Amino acid sequence: MMSSNASLQATIALGITGASGVPYSFRLLEQLLIADCKVYLMISKAAQVVIGMETDLSLPGRVADMQKFLSEKYQAVENQLQVFGEDEWTAPVASGSNNVKAMVVCPCSMGALSAIACGASNNLLERAADVMLKERKKLIIVPRESPYSDIHLENMLKLSRMDAVIVDANPGFYNRPKTVEDLVDFVVAKILDQLNVEHELQPKWGEK
């Protein structure tokens, strides 16, 4: 990790909703910070509940404390990681004038998927995704549900037609995964590839 924030690379927005799959989120956050990206992080209230169910993290409730906790955990440099609350409408991600290169919603609940698809912008995370769409910037949606209803599939198709990228939380097995972490890395590697962020989580096809 760098010792200064002077040469941070791309700025990426990361939204975590209340779907199952938060291990993908935190592995992605770790890799983005390692790759010297600046990260704007939004964690929904429902996601905080799921984090307590699926991980051993004792995430503080206050946004400022959450930012300090995660910055220390992942050894982020000053201002490399910024966490925003659901109603923090003055956050950079709420406007198209910001310098965010791309946004990832990982995992994406079906409620958040629906809100993003119809432009509801009920909270900062949904507004940030709406900004990505209107500015024609990359929006990556990582849905986590099974099975999908017609509504879910129609919402994904709607977003795909708006140039959002749907990266299903669906690990492959051709790399012979041996641990849960290997399965998580497979999906996170797919997301990083879409962001053009270098990583060493999985070998490229044909480069073993």
N, CA, C and O of each residue as an XYZ file, in Angstrom:
832
protein
N       0.831     -1.193      0.000
C       0.000      0.000      0.000
C       0.864      1.239      0.000
O       1.953      1.242      0.574
N       0.387      2.293     -0.639
C       1.158      3.508     -0.770
C       1.268      4.249      0.557
O       0.483      4.017      1.476
N       2.251      5.141      0.646
C       2.431      5.942      1.843
C       1.797      7.312      1.697
O       1.779      8.077      2.662
N       1.279      7.648      0.532
C       0.677      8.958      0.303
C      -0.465      8.822     -0.671
O      -0.524      7.854     -1.429
N      -1.388      9.794     -0.663
C      -2.520      9.725     -1.586
C      -2.290     10.565     -2.825
O      -3.226     10.819     -3.583
N      -1.063     10.999     -3.041
C      -0.768     11.917     -4.143
C      -0.973     11.275     -5.505
O      -1.300     11.978     -6.461
N      -0.795      9.975     -5.626
C      -0.881      9.338     -6.938
C      -1.939      8.247     -6.973
O      -1.740      7.204     -7.596
N      -3.066      8.484     -6.304
C      -4.169      7.539     -6.388
C      -4.658      7.451     -7.822
O      -4.675      8.440     -8.555
N      -5.050      6.264     -8.202
C      -5.511      6.030     -9.566
C      -6.999      6.359     -9.682
O      -7.447      7.357     -9.118
N      -7.755      5.565    -10.381
C      -9.169      5.832    -10.639
C      -9.984      5.869     -9.351
O      -9.660      5.205     -8.367
N     -11.052      6.667     -9.388
C     -12.000      6.716     -8.283
C     -13.174      5.811     -8.610
O     -13.817      5.960     -9.649
N     -13.449      4.868     -7.713
C     -14.510      3.886     -7.908
C     -15.525      4.017     -6.778
O     -15.152      4.108     -5.608
N     -16.799      4.026     -7.129
C     -17.865      4.001     -6.127
C     -18.280      2.550     -5.902
O     -18.444      1.787     -6.854
N     -18.448      2.181     -4.641
C     -18.847      0.817     -4.294
C     -20.060      0.880     -3.382
O     -20.010      1.470     -2.303
N     -21.148      0.266     -3.824
C     -22.356      0.200     -3.024
C     -22.608     -1.219     -2.551
O     -22.554     -2.162     -3.341
N     -22.883     -1.371     -1.266
C     -23.177     -2.685     -0.683
C     -24.614     -2.658     -0.184
O     -24.953     -1.862      0.693
N     -25.457     -3.519     -0.734
C     -26.860     -3.575     -0.321
C     -27.103     -4.800      0.554
O     -26.169     -5.513      0.920
N     -28.375     -5.032      0.885
C     -28.701     -6.074      1.850
C     -28.848     -7.478      1.301
O     -29.454     -8.329      1.952
N     -28.314     -7.739      0.132
C     -28.333     -9.113     -0.391
C     -27.232     -9.943      0.260
O     -26.254     -9.396      0.772
N     -27.392    -11.247      0.239
C     -26.320    -12.126      0.685
C     -25.129    -11.988     -0.267
O     -25.306    -11.789     -1.469
N     -23.917    -12.097      0.282
C     -22.727    -12.032     -0.566
C     -21.751    -10.940     -0.178
O     -20.931    -10.534     -1.002
N     -21.814    -10.447      1.063
C     -20.904     -9.369      1.449
C     -19.417     -9.774      1.440
O     -18.566     -8.890      1.339
N     -19.066    -11.070      1.542
C     -17.645    -11.403      1.374
C     -17.093    -10.943      0.020
O     -15.921    -10.578     -0.073
N     -17.923    -10.955     -1.027
C     -17.485    -10.405     -2.314
C     -17.160     -8.919     -2.165
O     -16.165     -8.438     -2.708
N     -17.992     -8.207     -1.438
C     -17.836     -6.755     -1.297
C     -16.514     -6.380     -0.653
O     -15.793     -5.514     -1.148
N     -16.205     -7.030      0.445
C     -15.009     -6.644      1.190
C     -13.726     -7.121      0.511
O     -12.681     -6.482      0.632
N     -13.805     -8.229     -0.193
C     -12.638     -8.653     -0.981
C     -12.416     -7.667     -2.123
O     -11.274     -7.335     -2.444
N     -13.502     -7.198     -2.740
C     -13.393     -6.204     -3.798
C     -12.837     -4.898     -3.249
O     -11.954     -4.295     -3.861
N     -13.339     -4.459     -2.113
C     -12.830     -3.239     -1.481
C     -11.335     -3.351     -1.223
O     -10.578     -2.431     -1.532
N     -10.910     -4.471     -0.659
C      -9.490     -4.691     -0.384
C      -8.653     -4.584     -1.654
O      -7.613     -3.927     -1.662
N      -9.106     -5.227     -2.722
C      -8.342     -5.240     -3.968
C      -8.298     -3.865     -4.628
O      -7.278     -3.496     -5.210
N      -9.365     -3.118     -4.547
C      -9.371     -1.765     -5.109
C      -8.382     -0.866     -4.373
O      -7.686     -0.062     -4.992
N      -8.322     -1.006     -3.065
C      -7.381     -0.202     -2.287
C      -5.943     -0.621     -2.560
O      -5.057      0.229     -2.649
N      -5.702     -1.917     -2.692
C      -4.366     -2.408     -3.035
C      -3.930     -1.865     -4.386
O      -2.753     -1.571     -4.597
N      -4.892     -1.732     -5.305
C      -4.586     -1.246     -6.660
C      -4.491      0.282     -6.718
O      -4.453      0.865     -7.801
N      -4.453      0.924     -5.548
C      -4.296      2.382     -5.461
C      -5.486      3.145     -6.014
O      -5.333      4.277     -6.473
N      -6.663      2.549     -5.977
C      -7.877      3.267     -6.354
C      -8.398      4.043     -5.150
O      -8.207      3.639     -4.003
N      -9.052      5.150     -5.427
C      -9.809      5.847     -4.399
C     -11.203      5.263     -4.410
O     -11.778      5.040     -5.476
N     -11.759      5.010     -3.221
C     -13.056      4.335     -3.146
C     -14.043      5.181     -2.352
O     -13.769      5.601     -1.228
N     -15.199      5.420     -2.966
C     -16.341      6.008     -2.281
C     -17.268      4.858     -1.924
O     -17.794      4.191     -2.815
N     -17.477      4.616     -0.642
C     -18.212      3.434     -0.179
C     -19.554      3.817      0.425
O     -19.645      4.733      1.243
N     -20.591      3.105      0.011
C     -21.934      3.279      0.562
C     -22.442      1.922      1.025
O     -22.466      0.965      0.252
N     -22.845      1.840      2.281
C     -23.339      0.591      2.854
C     -24.746      0.833      3.374
O     -24.945      1.659      4.265
N     -25.718      0.125      2.829
C     -27.101      0.322      3.260
C     -27.297     -0.232      4.673
O     -26.490     -1.018      5.168
N     -28.381      0.196      5.300
C     -28.686     -0.309      6.647
C     -28.929     -1.812      6.618
O     -28.507     -2.534      7.522
N     -29.612     -2.279      5.576
C     -29.841     -3.723      5.453
C     -28.524     -4.469      5.291
O     -28.359     -5.572      5.812
N     -27.583     -3.859      4.562
C     -26.275     -4.498      4.373
C     -25.538     -4.639      5.696
O     -24.837     -5.628      5.913
N     -25.690     -3.665      6.576
C     -25.024     -3.753      7.874
C     -25.523     -4.956      8.668
O     -24.760     -5.585      9.401
N     -26.794     -5.266      8.518
C     -27.347     -6.451      9.181
C     -26.739     -7.718      8.594
O     -26.343     -8.623      9.328
N     -26.666     -7.779      7.259
C     -26.129     -8.959      6.585
C     -24.640     -9.133      6.892
O     -24.162    -10.258      7.038
N     -23.912     -8.025      6.990
C     -22.486     -8.089      7.332
C     -22.301     -8.801      8.659
O     -21.384     -9.608      8.810
N     -23.171     -8.507      9.631
C     -23.099     -9.175     10.931
C     -23.415    -10.654     10.852
O     -22.942    -11.438     11.676
N     -24.218    -11.045      9.858
C     -24.593    -12.453      9.695
C     -23.539    -13.252      8.939
O     -23.328    -14.430      9.225
N     -22.873    -12.613      7.971
C     -22.017    -13.362      7.044
C     -20.519    -13.191      7.310
O     -19.709    -13.902      6.714
N     -20.142    -12.279      8.176
C     -18.721    -12.065      8.453
C     -18.493    -11.944      9.957
O     -19.439    -11.890     10.743
N     -17.234    -11.904     10.334
C     -16.861    -11.701     11.741
C     -16.585    -10.233     12.042
O     -16.124     -9.897     13.133
N     -16.867     -9.349     11.068
C     -16.605     -7.935     11.263
C     -17.612     -7.320     12.232
O     -18.818     -7.540     12.115
N     -17.107     -6.556     13.175
C     -17.967     -5.759     14.058
C     -17.925     -4.333     13.542
O     -17.178     -3.496     14.049
N     -18.727     -4.069     12.542
C     -18.686     -2.789     11.857
C     -19.385     -1.723     12.698
O     -20.534     -1.913     13.096
N     -18.708     -0.601     12.976
C     -19.353      0.472     13.748
C     -20.575      1.001     13.014
O     -20.673      0.901     11.791
N     -21.497      1.560     13.772
C     -22.715      2.073     13.168
C     -22.560      3.451     12.563
O     -23.175      3.747     11.539
N     -21.741      4.307     13.179
C     -21.562      5.664     12.675
C     -20.652      5.673     11.455
O     -19.666      4.939     11.401
N     -20.989      6.512     10.469
C     -20.250      6.546      9.214
C     -18.777      6.886      9.427
O     -17.902      6.242      8.848
N     -18.499      7.892     10.255
C     -17.110      8.296     10.495
C     -16.315      7.162     11.132
O     -15.160      6.930     10.775
N     -16.935      6.458     12.073
C     -16.255      5.333     12.736
C     -16.059      4.174     11.764
O     -15.042      3.481     11.804
N     -17.035      3.973     10.901
C     -16.941      2.921      9.890
C     -15.766      3.197      8.946
O     -15.004      2.295      8.599
N     -15.642      4.447      8.547
C     -14.548      4.823      7.650
C     -13.199      4.603      8.317
O     -12.274      4.081      7.693
N     -13.082      4.994      9.567
C     -11.818      4.808     10.306
C     -11.504      3.327     10.461
O     -10.365      2.907     10.260
N     -12.511      2.535     10.818
C     -12.331      1.096     11.025
C     -11.862      0.401      9.750
O     -10.903     -0.370      9.775
N     -12.540      0.674      8.641
C     -12.192      0.001      7.390
C     -10.877      0.514      6.809
O     -10.138     -0.252      6.191
N     -10.578      1.792      6.997
C      -9.308      2.344      6.518
C      -8.146      1.679      7.231
O      -7.130      1.357      6.615
N      -8.299      1.474      8.529
C      -7.244      0.812      9.296
C      -7.145     -0.665      8.944
O      -6.045     -1.205      8.821
N      -8.282     -1.312      8.782
C      -8.283     -2.747      8.463
C      -7.574     -3.022      7.140
O      -6.811     -3.982      7.028
N      -7.828     -2.172      6.130
C      -7.268     -2.401      4.804
C      -6.080     -1.496      4.494
O      -5.630     -1.415      3.351
N      -5.577     -0.817      5.525
C      -4.354     -0.011      5.420
C      -4.456      1.030      4.299
O      -3.507      1.239      3.543
N      -5.606      1.669      4.208
C      -5.787      2.727      3.215
C      -5.028      3.974      3.644
O      -4.897      4.248      4.837
N      -4.533      4.721      2.678
C      -3.871      5.984      2.987
C      -4.938      7.038      3.257
O      -6.124      6.798      3.034
N      -4.523      8.180      3.727
C      -5.458      9.234      4.096
C      -6.355      9.624      2.910
O      -5.872      9.907      1.813
N      -7.655      9.631      3.157
C      -8.664     10.013      2.161
C      -8.801      9.046      0.990
O      -9.523      9.335      0.035
N      -8.120      7.902      1.048
C      -8.267      6.940     -0.040
C      -9.640      6.272      0.011
O     -10.231      5.965     -1.025
N     -10.133      6.054      1.213
C     -11.456      5.450      1.397
C     -12.365      6.452      2.091
O     -12.045      6.947      3.172
N     -13.492      6.747      1.470
C     -14.477      7.633      2.071
C     -15.817      6.920      2.115
O     -16.291      6.400      1.105
N     -16.423      6.901      3.302
C     -17.706      6.226      3.499
C     -18.793      7.280      3.648
O     -18.615      8.274      4.352
N     -19.922      7.057      2.978
C     -21.021      8.019      3.006
C     -22.298      7.357      3.499
O     -22.549      6.181      3.233
N     -23.107      8.135      4.224
C     -24.381      7.657      4.721
C     -25.453      7.678      3.651
O     -25.293      8.316      2.611
N     -26.543      6.982      3.909
C     -27.621      6.838      2.919
C     -28.254      8.175      2.529
O     -28.731      8.333      1.406
N     -28.258      9.134      3.456
C     -28.904     10.428      3.195
C     -27.901     11.557      3.014
O     -28.252     12.728      3.158
N     -26.668     11.219      2.704
C     -25.616     12.232      2.566
C     -25.612     12.766      1.135
O     -24.753     12.411      0.328
N     -26.584     13.624      0.837
C     -26.809     14.068     -0.533
C     -25.732     15.008     -1.057
O     -25.681     15.271     -2.259
N     -24.878     15.516     -0.188
C     -23.780     16.375     -0.644
C     -22.534     15.574     -1.022
O     -21.513     16.158     -1.385
N     -22.606     14.253     -0.941
C     -21.463     13.408     -1.314
C     -21.153     13.564     -2.805
O     -22.063     13.803     -3.599
N     -19.892     13.433     -3.191
C     -19.512     13.594     -4.604
C     -20.299     12.708     -5.562
O     -20.582     13.112     -6.689
N     -20.652     11.505     -5.122
C     -21.326     10.556     -6.009
C     -22.746     10.975     -6.359
O     -23.358     10.385     -7.249
N     -23.280     11.980     -5.676
C     -24.655     12.414     -5.929
C     -24.768     13.323     -7.140
O     -25.875     13.692     -7.532
N     -23.650     13.688     -7.736
C     -23.668     14.620     -8.861
C     -22.854     14.102    -10.034
O     -21.850     13.415     -9.846
N     -23.283     14.430    -11.234
C     -22.548     14.044    -12.433
C     -21.258     14.807    -12.619
O     -20.460     14.471    -13.494
N     -21.036     15.838    -11.805
C     -19.803     16.616    -11.914
C     -18.624     15.958    -11.199
O     -17.508     16.475    -11.232
N     -18.872     14.819    -10.553
C     -17.791     14.160     -9.813
C     -16.834     13.433    -10.764
O     -17.097     13.311    -11.961
N     -15.728     12.958    -10.207
C     -14.695     12.301    -11.022
C     -14.725     10.782    -10.888
O     -13.717     10.116    -11.127
N     -15.873     10.236    -10.508
C     -15.979      8.784    -10.355
C     -15.918      8.117    -11.728
O     -16.666      8.474    -12.638
N     -15.018      7.146    -11.862
C     -14.844      6.450    -13.137
C     -15.922      5.398    -13.356
O     -16.424      5.234    -14.468
N     -16.276      4.688    -12.290
C     -17.227      3.582    -12.410
C     -17.838      3.308    -11.050
O     -17.325      3.745    -10.019
N     -18.938      2.580    -11.065
C     -19.583      2.183     -9.812
C     -19.923      0.709     -9.864
O     -20.315      0.177    -10.903
N     -19.764      0.055     -8.712
C     -20.131     -1.347     -8.559
C     -21.150     -1.453     -7.432
O     -20.935     -0.903     -6.352
N     -22.248     -2.146     -7.667
C     -23.192     -2.471     -6.600
C     -23.040     -3.962     -6.337
O     -23.475     -4.792     -7.135
N     -22.420     -4.293     -5.210
C     -22.028     -5.682     -4.926
C     -22.121     -5.975     -3.432
O     -21.410     -5.364     -2.634
N     -22.989     -6.904     -3.051
C     -24.015     -7.536     -3.871
C     -25.190     -6.586     -4.053
O     -25.362     -5.634     -3.291
N     -25.985     -6.853     -5.060
C     -27.140     -6.010     -5.350
C     -28.415     -6.783     -5.027
O     -28.697     -7.813     -5.640
N     -29.177     -6.285     -4.068
C     -30.461     -6.906     -3.740
C     -31.462     -6.647     -4.857
O     -31.263     -5.755     -5.681
N     -32.515     -7.411     -4.883
C     -33.526     -7.227     -5.912
C     -34.294     -5.920     -5.695
O     -34.799     -5.330     -6.650
N     -34.381     -5.471     -4.446
C     -34.998     -4.179     -4.186
C     -34.180     -3.041     -4.752
O     -34.718     -2.134     -5.386
N     -32.864     -3.088     -4.521
C     -31.975     -2.066     -5.069
C     -31.950     -2.135     -6.591
O     -31.933     -1.101     -7.260
N     -31.947     -3.337     -7.135
C     -31.977     -3.526     -8.590
C     -33.197     -2.837     -9.199
O     -33.088     -2.124    -10.196
N     -34.356     -3.061     -8.586
C     -35.589     -2.465     -9.069
C     -35.534     -0.943     -9.004
O     -35.921     -0.258     -9.951
N     -35.051     -0.419     -7.878
C     -34.981      1.035     -7.697
C     -34.038      1.672     -8.709
O     -34.334      2.735     -9.256
N     -32.908      1.028     -8.957
C     -31.940      1.560     -9.921
C     -32.518      1.510    -11.337
O     -32.345      2.442    -12.123
N     -33.206      0.411    -11.648
C     -33.766      0.238    -12.994
C     -34.827      1.293    -13.314
O     -34.996      1.681    -14.469
N     -35.540      1.754    -12.280
C     -36.594      2.743    -12.538
C     -36.185      4.150    -12.122
O     -36.997      5.072    -12.199
N     -34.932      4.335    -11.680
C     -34.434      5.666    -11.350
C     -35.045      6.263    -10.107
O     -35.223      7.479    -10.031
N     -35.373      5.433     -9.125
C     -36.065      5.919     -7.925
C     -35.228      6.900     -7.107
O     -35.752      7.897     -6.611
N     -33.943      6.625     -6.965
C     -33.028      7.494     -6.196
C     -33.560      7.788     -4.803
O     -33.585      8.941     -4.373
N     -33.984      6.750     -4.099
C     -34.502      6.905     -2.741
C     -33.414      7.177     -1.716
O     -33.692      7.717     -0.645
N     -32.183      6.811     -2.032
C     -31.068      7.027     -1.115
C     -29.815      7.321     -1.939
O     -29.859      7.316     -3.170
N     -28.702      7.577     -1.256
C     -27.493      7.985     -1.961
C     -26.982      6.895     -2.900
O     -26.536      7.190     -4.009
N     -27.043      5.653     -2.468
C     -26.562      4.555     -3.312
C     -27.335      4.510     -4.628
O     -26.742      4.397     -5.701
N     -28.657      4.599     -4.538
C     -29.478      4.557     -5.746
C     -29.235      5.790     -6.618
O     -29.199      5.691     -7.844
N     -29.071      6.933     -5.989
C     -28.782      8.155     -6.743
C     -27.437      8.046     -7.450
O     -27.307      8.449     -8.606
N     -26.436      7.504     -6.760
C     -25.112      7.351     -7.367
C     -25.178      6.461     -8.597
O     -24.530      6.743     -9.605
N     -25.958      5.384     -8.521
C     -26.124      4.499     -9.679
C     -26.842      5.227    -10.807
O     -26.498      5.059    -11.976
N     -27.840      6.037    -10.458
C     -28.562      6.815    -11.457
C     -27.634      7.796    -12.163
O     -27.750      8.016    -13.368
N     -26.708      8.384    -11.400
C     -25.723      9.307    -11.977
C     -24.851      8.575    -12.991
O     -24.572      9.109    -14.065
N     -24.418      7.362    -12.662
C     -23.591      6.601    -13.591
C     -24.318      6.379    -14.912
O     -23.729      6.498    -15.987
N     -25.599      6.057    -14.817
C     -26.378      5.796    -16.030
C     -26.563      7.059    -16.861
O     -26.393      7.034    -18.080
N     -26.910      8.157    -16.208
C     -27.175      9.375    -16.974
C     -25.903      9.961    -17.575
O     -25.948     10.613    -18.618
N     -24.764      9.727    -16.915
C     -23.492     10.241    -17.421
C     -22.814      9.265    -18.376
O     -21.721      9.530    -18.878
N     -23.472      8.135    -18.622
C     -22.930      7.101    -19.514
C     -21.576      6.575    -19.035
O     -20.674      6.299    -19.826
N     -21.470      6.448    -17.703
C     -20.279      5.845    -17.116
C     -20.575      4.392    -16.757
O     -21.733      3.974    -16.740
N     -19.536      3.637    -16.475
C     -19.718      2.197    -16.245
C     -20.403      1.944    -14.907
O     -19.962      2.423    -13.862
N     -21.486      1.185    -14.963
C     -22.193      0.715    -13.777
C     -22.211     -0.809    -13.816
O     -22.707     -1.412    -14.767
N     -21.669     -1.416    -12.779
C     -21.600     -2.875    -12.690
C     -22.531     -3.334    -11.569
O     -22.400     -2.908    -10.421
N     -23.451     -4.190    -11.914
C     -24.418     -4.727    -10.961
C     -24.084     -6.194    -10.698
O     -23.936     -6.984    -11.630
N     -23.967     -6.545     -9.420
C     -23.659     -7.935     -9.050
C     -24.860     -8.485     -8.268
O     -24.877     -8.435     -7.038
N     -25.870     -9.011     -8.990
C     -27.070     -9.500     -8.314
C     -26.799    -10.805     -7.573
O     -25.974    -11.618     -7.990
N     -27.520    -10.985     -6.457
C     -27.362    -12.223     -5.691
C     -28.757    -12.647     -5.222
O     -29.276    -12.176     -4.210
N     -29.327    -13.541     -5.992
C     -30.664    -14.056     -5.690
C     -30.824    -15.380     -6.411
O     -30.161    -15.626     -7.418
N     -31.694    -16.230     -5.905
C     -31.964    -17.492     -6.602
C     -33.255    -18.103     -6.062
O     -33.419    -18.223     -4.847
N     -34.156    -18.485     -6.933
C     -34.161    -18.243     -8.381
C     -34.585    -16.812     -8.682
O     -35.071    -16.099     -7.804
N     -34.397    -16.398     -9.938
C     -34.835    -15.088    -10.380
C     -36.282    -15.151    -10.865
O     -36.680    -16.088    -11.557
N     -37.063    -14.134    -10.488
C     -38.423    -14.027    -11.028
C     -38.372    -13.276    -12.358
O     -37.331    -12.740    -12.737
N     -39.500    -13.242    -13.059
C     -39.581    -12.464    -14.295
C     -39.251    -10.994    -14.031
O     -38.602    -10.342    -14.850
N     -39.697    -10.480    -12.894
C     -39.430     -9.079    -12.552
C     -37.932     -8.843    -12.436
O     -37.411     -7.867    -12.975
N     -37.236     -9.734    -11.735
C     -35.786     -9.592    -11.578
C     -35.089     -9.595    -12.935
O     -34.244     -8.745    -13.215
N     -35.452    -10.556    -13.766
C     -34.812    -10.693    -15.079
C     -35.125     -9.483    -15.965
O     -34.254     -9.001    -16.688
N     -36.355     -9.000    -15.906
C     -36.726     -7.832    -16.707
C     -35.955     -6.594    -16.262
O     -35.546     -5.780    -17.090
N     -35.756     -6.451    -14.938
C     -34.985     -5.318    -14.445
C     -33.520     -5.401    -14.874
O     -32.911     -4.385    -15.210
N     -32.959     -6.601    -14.861
C     -31.576     -6.761    -15.320
C     -31.458     -6.464    -16.809
O     -30.505     -5.820    -17.247
N     -32.433     -6.937    -17.587
C     -32.418     -6.664    -19.027
C     -32.546     -5.166    -19.284
O     -31.869     -4.620    -20.155
N     -33.411     -4.508    -18.528
C     -33.591     -3.060    -18.674
C     -32.283     -2.328    -18.423
O     -31.911     -1.433    -19.180
N     -31.582     -2.712    -17.353
C     -30.308     -2.071    -17.033
C     -29.237     -2.409    -18.064
O     -28.431     -1.552    -18.427
N     -29.226     -3.641    -18.532
C     -28.255     -4.032    -19.554
C     -28.443     -3.215    -20.828
O     -27.469     -2.853    -21.488
N     -29.684     -2.929    -21.167
C     -29.968     -2.118    -22.357
C     -29.547     -0.662    -22.163
O     -29.410      0.084    -23.132
N     -29.340     -0.260    -20.896
C     -28.819      1.075    -20.591
C     -27.300      1.049    -20.431
O     -26.704      2.011    -19.946
N     -26.675     -0.067    -20.844
C     -25.220     -0.255    -20.822
C     -24.651     -0.577    -19.453
O     -23.432     -0.562    -19.277
N     -25.504     -0.869    -18.477
C     -24.978     -1.414    -17.228
C     -24.474     -2.828    -17.502
O     -24.972     -3.511    -18.397
N     -23.487     -3.259    -16.728
C     -22.920     -4.602    -16.885
C     -23.415     -5.467    -15.729
O     -23.253     -5.107    -14.563
N     -24.010     -6.593    -16.054
C     -24.500     -7.519    -15.033
C     -23.461     -8.618    -14.840
O     -23.223     -9.421    -15.742
N     -22.847     -8.650    -13.666
C     -21.868     -9.696    -13.331
C     -22.494    -10.552    -12.232
O     -22.456    -10.193    -11.055
N     -23.057    -11.662    -12.620
C     -23.742    -12.518    -11.653
C     -22.740    -13.099    -10.657
O     -21.611    -13.435    -11.016
N     -23.168    -13.211     -9.412
C     -22.308    -13.821     -8.384
C     -22.332    -15.339     -8.579
O     -22.954    -16.075     -7.814
N     -21.646    -15.771     -9.610
C     -21.746    -17.149    -10.090
C     -20.354    -17.685    -10.398
O     -19.913    -17.625    -11.546
N     -19.654    -18.209     -9.394
C     -18.261    -18.641     -9.612
C     -18.151    -19.844    -10.525
O     -19.023    -20.714    -10.545
N     -17.059    -19.879    -11.283
C     -16.756    -21.035    -12.123
C     -15.857    -22.015    -11.383
O     -15.337    -21.705    -10.311
N     -15.679    -23.181    -11.952
C     -14.919    -24.232    -11.277
C     -13.756    -24.757    -12.106
O     -13.099    -25.716    -11.703
N     -13.487    -24.139    -13.269
C     -12.418    -24.655    -14.115
C     -11.030    -24.385    -13.548
O     -10.057    -25.001    -13.983
N     -10.924    -23.467    -12.576
C      -9.634    -23.249    -11.911
C      -9.449    -24.131    -10.682
O      -8.515    -23.939     -9.905
N     -10.338    -25.088    -10.516
C     -10.281    -26.058     -9.417
C     -10.210    -25.358     -8.051
O      -9.212    -25.505     -7.346
N     -11.250    -24.601     -7.662
C     -11.227    -23.928     -6.355
C     -11.160    -24.932     -5.216
O     -11.785    -25.992     -5.263
N     -10.389    -24.578     -4.192
C     -10.223    -25.467     -3.040
C     -10.848    -24.897     -1.774
O     -11.067    -25.626     -0.806
N     -11.135    -23.604     -1.776
C     -11.682    -22.957     -0.591
C     -12.823    -22.018     -0.980
O     -13.013    -21.699     -2.154
N     -13.571    -21.589      0.022
C     -14.606    -20.576     -0.210
C     -13.964    -19.297     -0.730
O     -14.531    -18.612     -1.581
N     -12.785    -18.980     -0.217
C     -12.071    -17.776     -0.657
C     -11.770    -17.832     -2.156
O     -11.825    -16.807     -2.837
N     -11.451    -19.025     -2.675
C     -11.205    -19.177     -4.110
C     -12.457    -18.854     -4.919
O     -12.371    -18.247     -5.986
N     -13.620    -19.262     -4.410
C     -14.877    -18.983     -5.092
C     -15.182    -17.488     -5.074
O     -15.649    -16.926     -6.065
N     -14.913    -16.857     -3.944
C     -15.104    -15.414     -3.836
C     -14.184    -14.690     -4.811
O     -14.608    -13.762     -5.500
N     -12.927    -15.115     -4.866
C     -11.949    -14.467     -5.738
C     -12.332    -14.571     -7.210
O     -12.040    -13.665     -7.990
N     -12.980    -15.661     -7.595
C     -13.388    -15.820     -8.987
C     -14.329    -14.693     -9.402
O     -14.152    -14.083    -10.456
N     -15.323    -14.424     -8.571
C     -16.297    -13.383     -8.884
C     -15.658    -12.003     -8.809
O     -15.887    -11.159     -9.676
N     -14.864    -11.776     -7.783
C     -14.212    -10.472     -7.628
C     -13.273    -10.200     -8.803
O     -13.169     -9.064     -9.266
N     -12.595    -11.230     -9.281
C     -11.714    -11.069    -10.440
C     -12.501    -10.622    -11.666
O     -12.025     -9.784    -12.431
N     -13.692    -11.168    -11.860
C     -14.541    -10.762    -12.986
C     -14.906     -9.283    -12.894
O     -14.924     -8.573    -13.899
N     -15.196     -8.830    -11.677
C     -15.542     -7.420    -11.480
C     -14.332     -6.535    -11.766
O     -14.452     -5.520    -12.451
N     -13.173     -6.914    -11.245
C     -11.950     -6.135    -11.461
C     -11.597     -6.076    -12.944
O     -11.125     -5.047    -13.428
N     -11.821     -7.168    -13.665
C     -11.572     -7.168    -15.110
C     -12.453     -6.129    -15.808
O     -12.002     -5.429    -16.714
N     -13.703     -6.038    -15.380
C     -14.614     -5.059    -15.974
C     -14.178     -3.627    -15.670
O     -14.446     -2.710    -16.447
N     -13.505     -3.445    -14.538
C     -13.016     -2.119    -14.146
C     -11.637     -1.814    -14.724
O     -11.119     -0.710    -14.553
N     -11.039     -2.796    -15.412
C      -9.666     -2.663    -15.919
C      -8.675     -2.401    -14.792
O      -7.732     -1.624    -14.941
N      -8.905     -3.059    -13.673
C      -8.007     -2.972    -12.521
C      -7.177     -4.249    -12.453
O      -7.722     -5.352    -12.412
N      -5.874     -4.091    -12.442
C      -4.981     -5.246    -12.406
C      -5.114     -6.000    -11.082
O      -5.316     -5.406    -10.023
N      -4.996     -7.317    -11.175
C      -5.097     -8.153     -9.973
C      -4.381     -9.475    -10.232
O      -4.006     -9.796    -11.359
N      -4.206    -10.227     -9.150
C      -3.585    -11.550     -9.260
C      -4.475    -12.610     -8.615
O      -3.979    -13.619     -8.113
N      -5.775    -12.385     -8.630
C      -6.701    -13.300     -7.967
C      -6.915    -14.580     -8.756
O      -7.026    -15.664     -8.182
N      -6.973    -14.446    -10.088
C      -7.210    -15.588    -10.958
C      -6.332    -15.442    -12.191
O      -6.122    -14.329    -12.672
N      -5.817    -16.554    -12.710
C      -5.063    -16.455    -13.973
C      -5.978    -16.137    -15.122
O      -7.132    -16.566    -15.140
N      -5.474    -15.381    -16.096
C      -6.256    -15.116    -17.297
C      -6.396    -16.427    -18.082
O      -5.529    -17.299    -18.022
N      -7.497    -16.543    -18.811
C      -7.727    -17.763    -19.597
C      -6.583    -17.974    -20.579
O      -6.235    -17.067    -21.335
N      -5.997    -19.168    -20.569
C      -4.918    -19.504    -21.472
C      -3.550    -19.069    -21.002
O      -2.561    -19.280    -21.705
N      -3.467    -18.453    -19.804
C      -2.177    -17.959    -19.284
C      -1.684    -18.748    -18.086
O      -0.776    -18.306    -17.381
N      -2.277    -19.919    -17.848
C      -1.820    -20.740    -16.709
C      -0.391    -21.186    -16.908
O       0.162    -21.883    -16.056
